[in-house]
Amino acid sequence: MTKVVVNGDIDKALRKLKVKVARSGVPSALKKKKFHIKPGVERRIKKEEGIKNSHKRNHN
């Protein structure tokens, strides 16, 4: 990937790159693949996250 730095503003280019990487989901995918999770545990985690997210949505 090529980045163009305008007026020598490396900080702004670096910030944009960090945002793009975060939005792509690469860090969270690597975090999840650090070690093996049993299928049952994975389902339980997803279910708990779904319940937590639904509580967040219904809170407002």
N, C-alpha and C positions, 0 to 999 in steps of 0.2 A: 504494500500500500504506500503510495506516495503522498506526502503532505506538503502543501505550499505554505511557507511562513511569510506573512505579509508584514512589512516594515520591521523585521527582526523580532516580532512579538511571539516568542517561542511559548510563553506561558499560555497564551490564548489557544494556540494550536494544540498544545498538550491537553488542555481542558476539554477541547472538542473531541480529541481522540479518546480520552477517558470516558466521556459521555457515550460515544458510539460503541465502545467496548462493553460498557455496562448495559446498554440497551440491547445488545446482541445476545446477552444471556450467557456468554462464555464463562465469566467467573462463577456464576451459580451452578453451571453444569459441571465445572471442574470440582467445585466444592462437593457436589452430590456424588461424584465418581471417585472420591478419595479412597473409599473403602466399600466393600460389598455390604449391601443391606438385604436381609431376607425379604422375600416377597410379601409375607404377612406383615412384617414390621413396616415396610414401605406403604402398604395399603392403609395401615393404621395411622401413619404420619400424614398421608394425604387426606384421610377422613378428618383428622383433627384440624388440619389447616383449613379445610373447607368449612368446618363448623365455625372456626375462629373468624374466617373471612365473612361468613354470612352474618355473624354477630356484629362485625364492623359495619357492614352495609345496612343492617337494620337499626343500628344505633342512632343514626341521624334522623 
